């Protein structure tokens, strides 16, 4: 394992230094192993590991390439990890991370949001209010948070938040079914966030976003 870790670091250094760029084809396995002073087996294991986290793209019969290295591609690997940890404690920890990141995204969005984006967010609030099922409400909720993260202007933050949203879907649905005022409260908090964004008040948007995410977190903690 230590030898494989070393091989991973060597390939990573080639990418970080710019020697290998997104879309570049790696040298032949034998040539690269000799150049890096590695066994072909350890290099092969390193390539396998880096392909699992989408840093490398192994194309059968064509060779191995550096991936696009885009945030959405790389963070997709995190989604796989989160799917393996859907227990109550794990979801609570994901909600705690969201409580840190979502308010930051809302504050950033408040500084750069345009009128068209505000209109879109208000439309999502209306759609959530008229949702005919809790599942439909949660879909609108996901779209709402996704739109705010996009308005932050930070692609990495937007993709990370989108990835973190997955494990919380079932919790949101269960809360909507079991907590009597959950639907009305969700819509009201969404509208308060939009009002803060439209007024370009970052700290107010941050505060309302914190209240919104913390509500789900507190509900889940009370169940524990």
C-alpha positions as a Python dict, from the first residue, in 0.01 Angstrom:
ca = {
    (1, 'X'): (0, 0, 0),
    (2, 'X'): (286, 240, 83),
    (3, 'X'): (439, 179, -260),
    (4, 'X'): (103, 245, -426),
    (5, 'X'): (61, 565, -223),
    (6, 'X'): (402, 679, -345),
    (7, 'X'): (299, 607, -702),
    (8, 'X'): (-21, 810, -655),
    (9, 'X'): (181, 1103, -521),
    (10, 'X'): (423, 1086, -816),
    (11, 'X'): (141, 1100, -1072),
    (12, 'X'): (-30, 1374, -872),
    (13, 'X'): (290, 1580, -877),
    (14, 'X'): (301, 1554, -1255),
    (15, 'X'): (-52, 1691, -1274),
    (16, 'X'): (-5, 1966, -1013),
    (17, 'X'): (318, 2084, -1176),
    (18, 'X'): (143, 2114, -1510),
    (19, 'X'): (354, 1846, -1674),
    (20, 'X'): (30, 1658, -1731),
    (21, 'X'): (-270, 1875, -1815),
    (22, 'X'): (-643, 1796, -1838),
    (23, 'X'): (-701, 1577, -2142),
    (24, 'X'): (-336, 1470, -2174),
    (25, 'X'): (-258, 1107, -2244),
    (26, 'X'): (-22, 940, -1998),
    (27, 'X'): (297, 784, -2137),
    (28, 'X'): (303, 411, -2190),
    (29, 'X'): (290, 218, -1862),
    (30, 'X'): (640, 72, -1901),
    (31, 'X'): (792, 410, -1992),
    (32, 'X'): (619, 597, -1709),
    (33, 'X'): (706, 332, -1451),
    (34, 'X'): (1074, 343, -1551),
    (35, 'X'): (1079, 721, -1551),
    (36, 'X'): (926, 745, -1203),
    (37, 'X'): (1132, 456, -1065),
    (38, 'X'): (822, 251, -988),
    (39, 'X'): (721, -105, -1054),
    (40, 'X'): (459, -147, -1323),
    (41, 'X'): (232, -313, -1069),
    (42, 'X'): (240, -21, -824),
    (43, 'X'): (183, 225, -1110),
    (44, 'X'): (-111, 16, -1230),
    (45, 'X'): (-266, 25, -880),
    (46, 'X'): (-211, 401, -862),
    (47, 'X'): (-385, 450, -1197),
    (48, 'X'): (-674, 236, -1078),
    (49, 'X'): (-710, 442, -758),
    (50, 'X'): (-689, 775, -941),
    (51, 'X'): (-947, 661, -1194),
    (52, 'X'): (-1189, 578, -910),
    (53, 'X'): (-1174, 939, -790),
    (54, 'X'): (-1202, 1058, -1152),
    (55, 'X'): (-858, 1217, -1174),
    (56, 'X'): (-764, 975, -1451),
    (57, 'X'): (-980, 831, -1729),
    (58, 'X'): (-885, 480, -1839),
    (59, 'X'): (-1009, 415, -2193),
    (60, 'X'): (-998, 51, -2291),
    (61, 'X'): (-771, 2, -2590),
    (62, 'X'): (-682, 371, -2609),
    (63, 'X'): (-473, 444, -2300),
    (64, 'X'): (-507, 650, -1985),
    (65, 'X'): (-586, 1021, -1987),
    (66, 'X'): (-599, 1298, -1730),
    (67, 'X'): (-966, 1382, -1677),
    (68, 'X'): (-1113, 1730, -1722),
    (69, 'X'): (-1039, 1784, -1348),
    (70, 'X'): (-1362, 1986, -1328),
    (71, 'X'): (-1516, 2029, -984),
    (72, 'X'): (-1832, 1840, -1076),
    (73, 'X'): (-1630, 1541, -1199),
    (74, 'X'): (-1397, 1524, -899),
    (75, 'X'): (-1665, 1582, -637),
    (76, 'X'): (-1873, 1305, -791),
    (77, 'X'): (-1645, 1065, -605),
    (78, 'X'): (-1759, 1222, -279),
    (79, 'X'): (-2117, 1141, -374),
    (80, 'X'): (-2021, 771, -392),
    (81, 'X'): (-1869, 786, -43),
    (82, 'X'): (-2174, 963, 101),
    (83, 'X'): (-2404, 701, -48),
    (84, 'X'): (-2228, 443, 168),
    (85, 'X'): (-2298, 644, 486),
    (86, 'X'): (-2670, 708, 513),
    (87, 'X'): (-2719, 628, 881),
    (88, 'X'): (-2876, 882, 1114),
    (89, 'X'): (-2543, 991, 1263),
    (90, 'X'): (-2385, 1035, 920),
    (91, 'X'): (-2677, 1241, 790),
    (92, 'X'): (-2660, 1462, 1098),
    (93, 'X'): (-2293, 1529, 1030),
    (94, 'X'): (-2374, 1613, 667),
    (95, 'X'): (-2637, 1860, 789),
    (96, 'X'): (-2379, 2018, 1018),
    (97, 'X'): (-2148, 2070, 719),
    (98, 'X'): (-2438, 2218, 519),
    (99, 'X'): (-2507, 2458, 806),
    (100, 'X'): (-2155, 2591, 764),
    (101, 'X'): (-2147, 2609, 384),
    (102, 'X'): (-2500, 2704, 277),
    (103, 'X'): (-2509, 3034, 470),
    (104, 'X'): (-2174, 3124, 312),
    (105, 'X'): (-2318, 3051, -33),
    (106, 'X'): (-2624, 3265, 44),
    (107, 'X'): (-2407, 3556, 160),
    (108, 'X'): (-2199, 3534, -157),
    (109, 'X'): (-2513, 3513, -371),
    (110, 'X'): (-2656, 3827, -207),
    (111, 'X'): (-2362, 4026, -339),
    (112, 'X'): (-2400, 3926, -701),
    (113, 'X'): (-2755, 3801, -766),
    (114, 'X'): (-2941, 3967, -1055),
    (115, 'X'): (-3316, 4041, -1091),
    (116, 'X'): (-3377, 3742, -1321),
    (117, 'X'): (-3232, 3504, -1064),
    (118, 'X'): (-3448, 3658, -791),
    (119, 'X'): (-3757, 3602, -1010),
    (120, 'X'): (-3656, 3238, -1058),
    (121, 'X'): (-3617, 3189, -681),
    (122, 'X'): (-3956, 3347, -610),
    (123, 'X'): (-4111, 3114, -867),
    (124, 'X'): (-3957, 2816, -685),
    (125, 'X'): (-4112, 2943, -361),
    (126, 'X'): (-4453, 2961, -529),
    (127, 'X'): (-4408, 2610, -669),
    (128, 'X'): (-4312, 2475, -328),
    (129, 'X'): (-4617, 2638, -170),
    (130, 'X'): (-4850, 2470, -420),
    (131, 'X'): (-4672, 2131, -411),
    (132, 'X'): (-4919, 1843, -396),
    (133, 'X'): (-4689, 1608, -203),
    (134, 'X'): (-4398, 1624, 39),
    (135, 'X'): (-4178, 1459, -225),
    (136, 'X'): (-4260, 1739, -470),
    (137, 'X'): (-4188, 1998, -202),
    (138, 'X'): (-3846, 1844, -137),
    (139, 'X'): (-3769, 1852, -511),
    (140, 'X'): (-3845, 2225, -515),
    (141, 'X'): (-3637, 2264, -199),
    (142, 'X'): (-3338, 2099, -369),
    (143, 'X'): (-3381, 2320, -678),
    (144, 'X'): (-3402, 2628, -454),
    (145, 'X'): (-3078, 2556, -271),
    (146, 'X'): (-2908, 2453, -595),
    (147, 'X'): (-3004, 2787, -754),
    (148, 'X'): (-2867, 2989, -461),
    (149, 'X'): (-2541, 2795, -467),
    (150, 'X'): (-2514, 2866, -840),
    (151, 'X'): (-2570, 3237, -770),
    (152, 'X'): (-2272, 3232, -535),
    (153, 'X'): (-2050, 3226, -843),
    (154, 'X'): (-1828, 2954, -697),
    (155, 'X'): (-1850, 2632, -900),
    (156, 'X'): (-1668, 2425, -638),
    (157, 'X'): (-1899, 2538, -358),
    (158, 'X'): (-2208, 2483, -575),
    (159, 'X'): (-2106, 2129, -667),
    (160, 'X'): (-2005, 2042, -311),
    (161, 'X'): (-2342, 2157, -177),
    (162, 'X'): (-2526, 1968, -449),
    (163, 'X'): (-2333, 1654, -354),
    (164, 'X'): (-2407, 1701, 16),
    (165, 'X'): (-2780, 1742, -55),
    (166, 'X'): (-2825, 1379, -163),
    (167, 'X'): (-2799, 1205, 176),
    (168, 'X'): (-3047, 1452, 331),
    (169, 'X'): (-3337, 1391, 91),
    (170, 'X'): (-3499, 1112, 291),
    (171, 'X'): (-3466, 1313, 614),
    (172, 'X'): (-3637, 1612, 452),
    (173, 'X'): (-3923, 1396, 326),
    (174, 'X'): (-3968, 1226, 664),
    (175, 'X'): (-3968, 1562, 840),
    (176, 'X'): (-4230, 1694, 598),
    (177, 'X'): (-4454, 1396, 671),
    (178, 'X'): (-4417, 1390, 1049),
    (179, 'X'): (-4377, 1756, 1149),
    (180, 'X'): (-4707, 1942, 1118),
    (181, 'X'): (-4573, 2286, 1026),
    (182, 'X'): (-4270, 2174, 823),
    (183, 'X'): (-4413, 2269, 482),
    (184, 'X'): (-4529, 2618, 584),
    (185, 'X'): (-4207, 2679, 772),
    (186, 'X'): (-3993, 2572, 475),
    (187, 'X'): (-4174, 2804, 234),
    (188, 'X'): (-4167, 3097, 479),
    (189, 'X'): (-3793, 3058, 536),
    (190, 'X'): (-3732, 3031, 162),
    (191, 'X'): (-3916, 3359, 105),
    (192, 'X'): (-3718, 3528, 383),
    (193, 'X'): (-3393, 3414, 221),
    (194, 'X'): (-3504, 3545, -118),
    (195, 'X'): (-3605, 3880, 31),
    (196, 'X'): (-3256, 3913, 182),
    (197, 'X'): (-3094, 3818, -148),
    (198, 'X'): (-3309, 4063, -344),
    (199, 'X'): (-3211, 4339, -99),
    (200, 'X'): (-2843, 4246, -143),
    (201, 'X'): (-2800, 4199, 231),
    (202, 'X'): (-2535, 3925, 273),
    (203, 'X'): (-2550, 3894, 651),
    (204, 'X'): (-2929, 3875, 657),
    (205, 'X'): (-2920, 3608, 385),
    (206, 'X'): (-2657, 3421, 587),
    (207, 'X'): (-2871, 3438, 903),
    (208, 'X'): (-3191, 3314, 738),
    (209, 'X'): (-3002, 3035, 563),
    (210, 'X'): (-2852, 2927, 895),
    (211, 'X'): (-3196, 2919, 1058),
    (212, 'X'): (-3335, 2720, 766),
    (213, 'X'): (-3071, 2444, 765),
    (214, 'X'): (-3045, 2434, 1144),
    (215, 'X'): (-3418, 2359, 1167),
    (216, 'X'): (-3375, 2025, 991),
    (217, 'X'): (-3063, 1951, 1192),
    (218, 'X'): (-3239, 2027, 1523),
    (219, 'X'): (-3537, 1812, 1428),
    (220, 'X'): (-3311, 1516, 1351),
    (221, 'X'): (-3112, 1569, 1674),
    (222, 'X'): (-3433, 1565, 1877),
    (223, 'X'): (-3520, 1226, 1730),
    (224, 'X'): (-3187, 1077, 1833),
}
